[in-house]
Amino acid sequence: MSRLVVVGAVDRPARFSVADLRQRWPIQKAEVTFNCATSGPQHHIFRGPLLREVIEATGPGFDPARRKDRSRFLLEVTGGDGHATVLSWAEIDEDFGNAPVLLATELDGQELDQLGSQLVVPTDYCGARYISGITQIRVGAGLG
């Protein structure tokens, strides 16, 4: 069973299985098409909780009442294959970008319990930030 850890600037570092993600948060659906450089357009249906809700449950190290404090935080998402990407908290925060970024627990009707959850950024044209088999999400303040 694959698990991901949430570490860094959080009050409650946590470890979640795909089943945990499915059971603890409301499941959202994202029907996406992204352009893959190697194989052209990809069409998929993903289901899973919002990344924002999962990270909020770990107590990210910012003052939630202060927008400028929230806007300087970053999330580094790493997959089992070493592929990683960075998102800003402002991208997913309801007061800023409000992007519906998912931690997918299901891809095209197949549950991802053995493969691990997948980062899904439905607003991206390119699929490069779709991280498979997530192993870690590191939360931290911006550079500087």
trRosetta pair geometry for C-beta under 8 A, 3 or more apart (Angstrom, degrees):
i j d omega theta_ij theta_ji phi_ij phi_ji
1 17 5.4 -8 158 -137 118 125
1 18 7.5 -136 -168 23 88 93
1 19 7.6 -36 -156 1 128 112
1 113 6.2 -45 -132 171 82 91
1 114 7.2 -77 -108 -99 42 49
2 17 7.0 124 83 -143 49 71
2 18 6.3 47 71 -25 94 107
2 80 7.6 -78 -138 -53 123 137
2 112 7.7 -57 53 143 134 83
2 113 7.0 159 31 166 90 39
2 114 6.5 92 -12 177 105 20
2 115 6.5 -52 -7 101 153 20
2 116 3.5 -105 146 -77 154 82
2 117 7.5 -165 108 -4 120 62
2 133 6.3 -105 -151 -146 152 78
2 135 8.0 -91 -171 -92 99 68
3 15 5.2 24 167 177 129 97
3 16 6.4 160 -156 80 80 33
3 17 5.1 -49 -95 -85 83 62
3 116 7.8 -75 10 -117 14 95
3 135 7.9 55 91 -138 55 57
4 15 7.3 175 87 -151 36 56
4 16 5.7 -17 59 60 83 87
4 103 7.7 -125 39 -156 156 132
4 116 6.8 107 -53 -162 96 105
4 117 6.1 -64 -17 38 134 114
4 134 4.5 5 -97 114 137 98
4 135 5.8 -176 -117 -159 72 12
4 136 6.3 -171 -163 -71 81 23
4 137 6.4 49 160 -10 121 93
5 13 6.9 11 -179 177 97 99
5 14 7.1 174 -152 91 57 43
5 15 5.0 -23 -99 -98 77 76
5 16 7.9 160 -91 17 30 68
5 135 7.2 -1 20 156 85 59
5 136 5.2 -13 61 -112 87 75
5 137 7.4 -161 95 31 46 66
6 10 5.9 35 136 -4 102 168
6 13 6.2 -172 90 -150 68 56
6 14 4.9 12 43 52 107 86
6 15 7.8 -156 17 -72 69 33
6 16 7.4 35 -14 -2 103 108
6 54 7.3 -175 -66 142 146 98
6 55 6.6 -180 -145 -112 141 67
6 58 4.8 -113 111 -76 142 164
6 136 7.8 151 -88 -161 29 57
6 137 4.8 -15 -109 68 74 103
6 139 6.8 28 -177 -15 91 111
7 10 7.0 -145 -162 27 16 116
7 13 5.1 26 -106 -130 62 115
7 136 6.5 -26 19 -159 111 104
7 137 7.5 151 25 80 63 52
7 138 5.5 -26 75 -109 87 71
7 139 7.4 -178 90 22 36 78
8 13 8.0 129 25 -99 42 98
8 61 7.9 -118 127 4 78 124
8 138 4.3 106 -44 -169 132 70
8 139 4.2 177 82 56 124 58
8 140 4.8 -93 -174 -57 132 84
9 60 6.5 45 110 -165 88 67
9 61 3.5 -93 167 24 96 134
9 62 7.7 61 135 -36 127 73
9 73 7.2 -130 78 -130 136 111
9 139 5.0 -110 57 111 77 91
9 140 5.0 123 -1 -106 115 46
9 141 6.2 83 -41 -25 167 76
10 13 5.7 125 78 -75 115 54
10 14 7.6 -79 126 0 149 88
10 55 7.5 -122 -101 -164 126 75
10 58 4.1 -13 -168 138 139 110
10 59 5.5 112 -173 76 73 71
10 60 5.6 -41 -103 -99 77 43
10 61 6.2 -111 -75 -31 26 87
10 139 5.2 85 -48 49 97 137
11 58 6.9 161 51 152 69 58
11 59 3.1 -41 34 107 113 141
11 60 7.9 -52 -1 1 83 9
11 61 7.0 147 -44 -79 71 72
12 57 7.7 -76 75 137 127 63
12 58 5.0 -143 73 -155 83 58
12 59 5.0 89 10 20 91 116
13 58 6.8 41 -106 -160 21 118
14 57 7.3 -2 -14 108 165 100
14 58 5.1 -124 2 -101 118 107
16 20 4.2 -137 -156 85 81 134
16 21 5.5 87 156 -53 128 85
16 24 7.8 -97 -134 24 120 141
16 54 7.1 -66 -17 -156 169 121
16 117 8.0 4 106 -9 109 141
17 20 4.7 110 49 -2 70 99
17 21 7.3 -132 96 -2 44 84
17 113 7.3 24 166 -143 102 81
18 21 5.7 -52 -154 34 37 113
18 22 6.4 37 149 -20 66 107
18 105 5.0 138 -173 -136 92 88
18 111 7.1 129 135 172 137 90
18 112 5.3 -160 -131 89 150 81
18 113 4.5 -149 65 -103 134 52
18 116 6.6 -164 -57 -138 113 29
18 117 5.3 167 -104 -58 87 85
19 22 5.5 -56 -147 38 34 114
19 23 6.0 19 159 -12 68 114
19 105 7.9 121 -78 -152 25 128
19 113 6.2 35 -46 -114 87 110
20 23 6.1 -68 -142 44 26 101
20 24 5.7 6 172 -10 68 121
21 24 6.7 -61 -125 39 19 99
21 25 6.6 -34 -169 32 56 109
21 48 6.2 -4 144 -157 125 97
21 49 5.5 -139 -177 16 86 116
21 54 6.7 -12 -124 -99 93 132
21 103 5.5 -111 -149 106 145 120
21 105 5.1 -176 95 -72 115 121
21 117 5.9 56 10 -83 167 142
22 27 6.7 14 -144 -80 64 119
22 48 7.4 -72 -86 -124 67 66
22 49 7.8 -153 -89 -26 27 100
22 105 4.5 164 -70 169 95 167
22 106 7.9 79 -101 -31 116 99
22 111 7.9 -8 -74 -140 151 110
24 49 7.4 -28 80 -59 79 157
24 57 7.5 44 145 -108 131 171
25 49 3.4 55 92 -118 133 140
25 50 7.1 -127 160 34 139 69
25 53 5.1 129 -142 115 135 133
25 54 6.3 -81 -34 -70 156 77
25 57 7.8 -118 -72 -33 114 141
26 49 6.6 112 69 -117 46 84
26 50 7.9 15 72 1 88 95
26 53 7.6 -34 39 134 84 179
27 47 5.3 25 176 174 114 100
27 48 6.3 -48 -140 -118 80 9
27 49 6.3 -68 -98 -66 48 61
27 105 7.2 -81 -120 40 111 124
28 47 7.0 179 83 -148 41 58
28 48 6.7 -28 51 73 78 44
28 49 6.8 95 8 -131 92 24
28 50 6.0 62 -5 -54 140 80
28 100 6.4 -142 155 -177 156 116
28 102 5.9 -140 71 -96 113 115
29 45 6.7 -12 -168 -172 97 95
29 46 7.3 154 -157 85 48 52
29 47 5.3 -20 -100 -99 68 83
30 45 7.3 162 84 -155 48 49
30 46 4.7 -10 60 61 97 99
30 47 7.7 177 21 -80 70 37
30 100 6.5 171 -88 114 117 118
30 102 5.7 -145 -4 -10 135 139
30 104 7.8 -94 41 -87 116 106
30 120 5.6 158 67 137 149 138
30 122 4.5 -128 -161 -75 129 131
31 43 7.9 3 -178 -171 82 84
31 44 7.7 -173 -149 96 48 42
31 45 5.2 -17 -102 -104 73 80
32 43 7.4 179 94 -146 49 45
32 44 5.7 -11 61 62 89 82
32 45 7.8 156 19 -94 69 32
32 46 6.7 5 9 6 116 109
32 120 6.8 -167 -12 -171 154 110
32 122 4.9 -133 -90 -126 117 79
33 41 5.7 1 -175 -170 102 107
33 42 6.9 166 -151 80 53 46
33 43 5.0 -14 -99 -98 86 74
34 41 7.3 163 86 -146 28 60
34 42 5.6 -15 61 55 76 97
34 124 6.1 21 -118 102 124 90
34 125 6.4 134 -139 161 74 27
34 126 6.1 72 -176 -179 105 12
34 127 3.8 121 115 -60 140 90
34 130 7.0 174 49 -28 164 133
35 40 7.0 -57 -149 -172 71 38
35 41 5.5 -37 -102 -90 64 63
35 42 7.7 163 -105 13 15 78
35 125 6.0 0 18 155 107 80
35 126 5.7 -48 66 -101 86 58
35 127 7.1 -165 66 -9 35 89
36 39 4.8 0 94 53 127 79
36 40 6.2 5 59 57 84 21
36 41 7.2 158 17 -98 79 9
36 42 5.1 56 -19 -23 119 116
36 126 7.8 115 -92 -157 35 66
36 127 5.3 -21 -84 33 80 129
37 126 7.5 21 -40 -146 91 109
39 42 7.0 60 92 -66 107 100
42 127 6.2 9 42 -47 132 152
44 107 6.2 -26 -171 -162 125 87
44 108 5.6 -83 -147 -54 81 97
45 107 7.7 139 79 -162 54 41
45 108 5.7 108 47 -93 82 50
45 109 7.4 45 75 -33 116 70
46 102 5.7 157 126 80 127 150
46 104 4.1 -72 -165 -110 114 129
46 106 6.8 146 -160 84 48 64
46 107 5.8 -12 -104 -103 74 64
46 118 7.1 -112 -130 79 128 115
46 120 4.6 177 98 -89 172 164
46 122 8.0 -145 45 -73 125 100
47 102 7.7 -138 173 -170 15 151
47 104 6.5 91 63 -146 34 79
47 105 6.3 -56 100 58 79 82
47 106 4.2 2 52 55 102 114
48 102 4.4 115 71 174 104 110
48 103 5.0 -132 152 87 134 50
48 104 4.0 -155 -13 -116 139 28
48 105 4.3 139 -102 0 92 77
48 106 6.7 180 -54 24 82 70
48 117 6.5 112 -134 -148 148 109
48 118 7.8 -175 -22 56 158 71
48 120 7.1 135 42 18 126 125
49 53 5.6 -103 170 70 110 122
49 54 5.6 115 106 -50 127 103
49 102 6.9 143 80 -148 29 76
49 103 5.8 -7 64 49 80 97
49 105 7.5 50 -1 -19 76 117
50 53 4.5 86 70 3 97 103
50 54 7.2 -169 92 -6 53 84
50 92 7.4 149 174 -170 102 116
50 100 6.4 -85 -112 -155 102 64
50 101 6.8 84 -158 72 70 58
50 102 6.4 -65 -103 -100 38 58
50 103 7.8 48 132 9 11 82
51 54 5.9 -61 -153 37 34 110
51 55 6.2 24 157 -12 70 110
51 75 7.3 120 161 141 130 170
51 87 7.7 56 117 66 159 157
51 92 5.8 -80 78 -133 108 159
51 101 4.4 -27 15 105 127 103
51 102 6.5 -178 -31 -134 83 7
51 103 5.4 117 -87 -36 72 90
51 119 7.2 36 -80 -132 132 86
51 137 7.9 177 -156 -127 104 152
52 55 6.1 -63 -147 42 27 104
52 56 6.1 32 156 -25 65 109
52 92 4.4 -171 -66 147 107 117
52 93 6.9 153 -123 -87 130 39
52 94 7.6 122 168 -36 164 81
52 101 7.2 108 -26 56 85 96
53 56 5.6 -50 -143 33 30 116
53 57 6.8 36 155 -25 60 102
54 57 5.9 -55 -162 26 31 114
54 58 7.5 22 147 -14 61 103
54 103 5.8 9 -10 5 157 143
55 58 5.8 -58 -159 32 43 110
55 60 5.6 31 155 -54 100 117
55 75 6.8 -78 -92 -102 153 133
55 137 7.0 -110 -89 133 103 143
55 139 6.4 133 -152 -83 117 133
56 59 7.8 48 177 -67 39 28
56 60 6.8 -52 -102 -1 41 104
58 139 7.4 166 93 -4 132 149
60 73 6.4 67 171 -168 130 165
60 89 7.3 134 165 -110 163 138
60 139 5.3 -123 -125 178 95 152
61 73 7.7 155 65 -107 76 129
61 139 7.0 146 15 122 93 117
61 141 7.5 -75 91 -47 115 93
62 66 7.2 -125 166 67 94 97
62 69 4.5 157 -167 139 102 100
62 70 5.0 139 126 -89 150 53
62 72 7.6 157 -107 56 132 85
62 73 5.4 -102 -39 -42 136 134
62 89 7.4 177 10 84 153 177
62 141 7.8 133 -77 -90 99 88
63 66 4.2 43 89 18 114 111
63 69 4.6 46 43 76 89 164
63 70 7.6 -102 72 -46 55 78
64 70 6.7 59 -126 -73 43 120
66 69 3.8 58 96 9 115 116
66 70 6.7 164 91 -13 62 83
67 70 5.7 -58 -150 38 34 110
67 71 6.1 32 157 -25 69 110
67 95 5.9 -106 -117 117 111 149
67 96 7.9 142 -160 -56 102 100
68 71 5.7 -52 -141 33 32 114
68 72 7.1 30 161 -23 61 103
69 72 6.6 -64 -163 26 29 105
69 73 7.9 31 147 -28 59 103
70 73 6.2 -59 -168 15 42 114
70 89 5.5 -125 172 116 77 135
70 90 7.1 123 123 -76 89 70
70 93 5.8 102 147 -104 132 152
70 95 7.6 85 81 53 149 124
70 96 8.0 -162 112 -20 116 127
71 88 7.4 18 -167 166 58 119
71 89 6.8 -144 -115 76 24 100
71 90 4.5 42 -133 -72 76 118
71 93 7.5 -90 -86 20 66 157
71 96 6.6 134 -103 -75 97 147
72 89 7.9 5 62 34 28 118
72 141 5.6 13 124 -158 106 80
72 142 4.3 -101 -177 3 80 115
73 88 7.3 121 86 -166 52 64
73 89 4.0 35 78 -15 100 135
73 139 6.5 2 -176 -173 116 87
73 140 6.8 166 -150 92 74 28
73 141 5.9 -55 -98 -103 65 45
73 142 6.9 -111 -80 -37 17 76
74 86 5.5 -8 -176 -169 117 108
74 87 7.1 154 -160 81 66 41
74 88 5.8 -47 -104 -108 68 54
74 89 6.9 -106 -74 -21 21 81
74 139 7.6 164 85 -152 48 45
74 140 5.7 -20 60 69 90 78
74 141 7.5 53 15 152 85 10
74 142 5.8 107 -25 -90 108 62
75 86 6.9 151 78 -156 49 57
75 87 4.8 -13 59 61 103 90
75 88 7.6 158 16 -117 81 7
75 89 6.6 111 -25 -71 99 68
75 92 7.9 2 9 12 143 136
75 137 5.9 -13 -169 -171 100 99
75 138 7.3 150 -158 75 48 48
75 139 5.8 -15 -103 -100 73 67
76 84 6.0 12 180 -179 93 119
76 85 7.5 178 -149 90 56 32
76 86 5.1 -24 -98 -98 70 82
76 136 7.8 1 104 114 88 97
76 137 7.2 157 78 -157 49 47
76 138 4.4 -9 56 55 103 101
76 140 7.4 5 -2 20 105 110
77 84 6.4 166 85 -152 47 68
77 85 5.6 -11 57 60 95 79
77 86 7.6 172 16 -89 73 30
77 87 7.0 26 -8 3 113 103
77 119 5.0 80 144 -64 158 150
77 131 5.0 179 124 30 112 158
77 134 6.0 -49 -173 -127 98 114
77 136 7.6 172 -149 93 40 55
77 137 5.3 -8 -103 -106 72 80
78 82 7.2 -28 -167 -148 99 27
78 83 7.4 157 -153 86 55 43
78 84 4.3 -19 -100 -98 75 102
78 131 7.1 -147 -163 -168 8 146
78 134 7.1 106 78 -150 43 66
78 135 5.7 -50 101 58 92 92
78 136 4.6 6 50 58 110 94
78 137 7.7 -167 20 -76 72 37
78 138 7.5 37 -7 -6 110 101
79 82 7.0 -34 76 35 77 20
79 83 4.7 3 41 60 119 88
79 84 7.0 -159 13 -74 72 53
79 116 7.6 140 -147 104 81 140
79 119 7.9 -113 -65 7 102 107
79 131 4.3 -161 -48 180 111 93
79 132 5.3 60 -142 68 143 51
79 133 4.9 84 -166 72 93 79
79 134 5.7 -61 -99 -91 64 41
79 135 6.4 101 -164 1 21 89
80 116 6.2 139 -22 16 123 161
80 132 7.5 -63 33 109 92 75
80 133 3.8 -54 13 128 114 127
80 134 7.8 -35 -25 6 77 2
80 135 5.1 117 -75 -44 65 117
81 132 7.0 32 7 72 119 98
81 133 6.6 95 -13 59 85 128
83 131 5.8 -171 105 -127 104 85
83 132 7.5 48 56 35 132 76
84 131 7.0 31 -119 -112 31 136
85 119 7.1 -154 51 93 122 157
85 128 7.2 134 -91 129 132 80
85 129 4.4 140 -172 -132 170 80
85 131 5.9 -146 16 -52 107 118
87 91 5.1 -100 -177 49 98 143
87 92 6.6 52 146 -23 133 112
87 101 6.7 37 -136 -97 168 171
87 121 7.5 -175 -91 -96 129 127
87 129 7.4 93 -67 -167 99 138
88 91 4.9 115 63 -14 78 96
88 142 8.0 12 -124 -86 99 108
89 92 6.4 -76 -162 48 41 92
89 93 5.5 52 146 -43 78 111
89 96 8.0 92 115 35 65 145
90 93 5.4 -46 -128 23 33 120
90 96 3.9 -89 -168 138 77 170
90 97 5.9 90 137 -4 68 102
91 96 7.0 -46 -52 107 13 119
91 97 4.3 -28 -149 51 38 152
91 99 5.0 -22 161 18 84 128
91 101 7.1 53 121 -28 110 134
92 97 6.6 -9 -42 75 22 106
92 98 7.2 52 -169 -125 30 18
92 99 5.4 -68 -93 58 58 85
92 101 5.1 -67 -99 25 117 119
93 96 4.4 53 71 24 105 104
93 97 6.8 82 48 36 69 73
93 98 7.0 -61 94 -68 39 55
94 98 5.1 54 -128 -100 42 99
95 98 7.8 138 18 -57 17 96
99 121 6.8 6 157 -153 135 81
99 122 7.4 176 -177 53 89 81
99 123 5.0 -89 -135 3 111 138
100 122 5.8 -8 75 33 97 128
100 123 7.6 126 37 -32 73 98
101 119 7.0 -9 -178 -168 104 85
101 120 6.7 164 -160 82 56 58
101 121 5.3 -9 -113 -103 95 67
101 122 7.5 -157 -93 11 44 78
102 119 7.5 152 84 -157 56 38
102 120 4.2 -5 57 55 100 112
102 122 7.4 57 0 -28 103 103
103 117 4.7 17 171 164 89 142
103 118 7.5 147 -165 67 46 34
103 119 6.6 -24 -106 -95 59 55
103 120 7.7 -170 -80 17 13 86
103 134 6.9 -69 -143 23 99 157
104 107 6.0 66 150 -65 139 83
104 112 6.4 80 119 -1 87 150
104 117 5.9 155 70 -166 52 76
104 118 4.3 -20 53 60 115 89
104 119 7.5 -138 8 -54 91 5
104 120 4.9 76 -39 -23 114 124
105 111 6.6 -15 151 -147 79 75
105 112 5.7 -150 -168 39 35 102
105 113 7.8 35 -168 -62 85 64
105 117 5.9 -31 -84 -109 58 95
106 109 6.7 -1 175 -126 112 8
106 110 6.5 159 -157 76 71 37
106 111 5.3 -38 -99 -99 85 50
106 112 6.3 -151 -83 -9 28 91
107 110 5.5 -25 68 60 75 92
107 112 6.0 71 -2 -63 99 112
107 118 6.5 40 -63 22 123 145
112 115 4.8 -75 -160 61 81 101
112 116 6.2 -52 154 76 107 22
112 117 5.9 118 101 -96 136 38
112 118 6.3 -132 -128 -12 166 96
115 118 7.8 -1 116 -50 114 101
115 132 6.9 -49 159 179 111 101
115 133 5.7 -97 164 -81 70 88
116 132 7.0 104 79 162 103 62
116 133 3.6 83 57 -136 134 53
116 134 5.7 -169 156 38 114 54
116 135 7.1 -26 -153 -64 154 61
117 133 7.9 113 54 -120 39 17
117 134 5.0 -34 76 31 87 114
118 130 6.3 14 171 -179 108 85
118 131 6.6 177 -157 85 60 50
118 132 5.0 -14 -111 -110 101 56
118 133 7.4 14 -84 -19 74 37
118 134 6.8 172 -99 -22 24 98
119 129 6.6 -83 116 148 122 77
119 130 6.1 -174 85 -145 76 38
119 131 4.1 36 26 39 118 92
119 134 6.1 102 -35 -72 90 124
120 130 6.1 25 -106 -121 51 92
121 124 4.3 53 105 -9 110 117
121 129 4.7 10 11 93 142 123
121 130 6.7 -130 21 -70 85 67
124 127 6.8 133 108 -90 122 32
124 128 7.5 -126 170 42 145 72
124 129 5.6 176 -64 38 165 115
124 130 7.7 -151 66 -41 141 86
126 129 7.8 90 96 4 84 82
127 130 4.6 -29 -174 8 85 125
131 134 5.7 78 113 -84 111 86
134 137 6.9 13 178 -49 126 90
